[in-house]
Amino acid sequence: MEFVVVESPFATNKITLVSGLELEMLEHENVTYARACMHDCLVNYGQAPFASHLLYTQEGVLDDSIPEERKLGIEAGLEIGRSAKKRIFYVDRGFSSGMKWGFQFAQEIGQLCEIRQLRGKWDIGWAKELSLDTLMDRLRD
């Protein structure tokens, strides 16, 4: 089983589609989505996933609404994820600044990156409007 890092949005954020429609992605929905992404890695790919945004944001660990604690959680997740075979970016619900940090870190250390979608009920139409190259370019920005 290969060790992989799951990157997906966590905090409530807004996504603007190319059509101009603005959608609000709620934190509790993003947590459910991240769990589904981990399920996908385990069941469909036989991978051992790690999602720091599900671990460090639990009550009593770190408070994601406090910038210093959010940064600490991201840094810890990046460090643990350093030994992963690759980072899997699930983009059905957009991508966050934390995901960008993960992508930039992977680029710095030469870690493989892959973009996936769960589709179905998670597909809000956002990623359909973008090619893989465009997604990678946005992550690089």
C-alpha positions in Angstrom: 0.0 0.0 0.0 1.5 3.4 -0.9 1.3 6.3 1.4 -0.3 9.4 -0.1 -1.4 12.8 1.1 -5.0 13.9 0.4 -5.4 17.6 -0.5 -8.9 19.0 -0.5 -10.6 22.2 0.7 -11.3 22.5 4.4 -12.5 25.9 5.5 -15.7 27.6 4.3 -14.9 29.4 1.1 -16.5 30.8 -2.0 -15.9 29.5 -5.6 -16.8 31.6 -8.6 -17.5 29.5 -11.7 -16.6 30.8 -15.2 -20.3 31.4 -15.7 -20.1 34.0 -12.9 -22.2 31.9 -10.5 -20.8 32.1 -6.9 -21.1 29.0 -4.7 -20.3 28.8 -1.0 -18.5 25.7 0.1 -19.2 25.0 3.8 -16.6 23.6 6.2 -18.8 20.6 7.3 -19.4 19.7 3.7 -15.7 19.9 3.0 -15.0 17.6 5.9 -17.5 15.1 4.6 -15.9 15.4 1.1 -12.4 14.9 2.5 -13.6 11.7 4.2 -15.0 10.5 0.9 -11.6 11.3 -0.8 -9.9 9.1 1.8 -12.4 6.4 1.1 -11.6 6.7 -2.6 -7.9 6.3 -2.0 -8.4 3.2 0.2 -11.1 1.4 -1.7 -10.5 2.3 -5.3 -6.7 2.8 -5.4 -5.4 0.6 -2.5 -3.6 3.6 -1.0 -2.9 4.6 2.6 -4.2 8.2 2.7 -3.3 11.0 5.2 -5.3 14.2 5.4 -3.8 16.6 8.0 -6.8 18.9 7.7 -9.0 16.2 9.2 -6.6 15.4 12.0 -5.2 18.7 13.2 -8.5 20.6 13.0 -10.3 18.3 15.5 -11.5 19.9 18.7 -8.8 20.2 21.2 -5.9 19.9 18.7 -5.6 23.2 16.7 -8.1 26.0 15.9 -8.1 26.6 12.1 -9.6 30.0 12.7 -6.5 31.2 14.5 -3.9 32.0 11.7 -0.9 30.9 13.8 -2.5 27.6 14.6 -3.7 27.1 11.0 -0.1 27.7 9.8 1.2 25.3 12.4 -1.2 22.6 11.3 -0.3 23.1 7.6 3.4 23.0 8.4 3.0 19.8 10.4 1.0 18.2 7.7 3.6 19.1 5.1 6.3 17.6 7.2 4.5 14.3 7.7 3.5 14.3 4.0 7.2 14.7 3.0 7.6 10.9 3.0 4.4 10.2 0.9 4.7 8.7 -2.5 2.5 11.5 -3.9 0.0 14.2 -3.2 -3.6 13.6 -4.5 -5.5 16.8 -5.1 -9.3 16.3 -5.1 -10.8 19.3 -6.9 -14.5 18.7 -7.2 -15.0 21.5 -4.6 -12.3 23.8 -5.8 -8.9 24.3 -4.3 -7.8 26.3 -1.3 -4.8 28.3 -0.2 -3.8 25.3 1.9 -3.9 23.1 -1.2 -1.7 25.6 -3.0 0.9 25.4 -0.1 0.8 21.6 -0.5 1.3 21.8 -4.2 4.2 24.3 -3.9 5.8 22.1 -1.2 5.5 19.0 -3.4 7.2 21.0 -6.3 10.0 22.0 -4.0 10.8 18.4 -2.8 10.1 16.8 -6.2 7.0 14.9 -5.0 4.5 13.5 -7.5 1.1 15.2 -7.8 -2.1 13.9 -9.1 -5.5 15.5 -9.6 -8.6 13.5 -9.0 -12.4 14.0 -8.9 -15.0 12.0 -7.2 -17.8 13.4 -9.4 -21.3 12.3 -8.7 -22.9 14.3 -5.9 -19.6 16.1 -5.3 -19.4 17.5 -8.8 -20.4 21.2 -8.7 -19.3 21.8 -12.2 -16.2 23.8 -11.2 -13.5 21.4 -12.5 -15.3 20.7 -15.8 -14.5 24.3 -16.8 -10.8 23.8 -16.4 -8.3 21.6 -18.1 -5.7 19.6 -16.1 -3.0 22.1 -17.3 -5.1 25.1 -16.2 -5.6 23.5 -12.7 -1.9 22.9 -12.3 -1.1 26.4 -13.4 -3.6 27.8 -10.8 -2.0 25.7 -8.1 1.4 27.1 -9.1 0.2 30.8 -8.8 
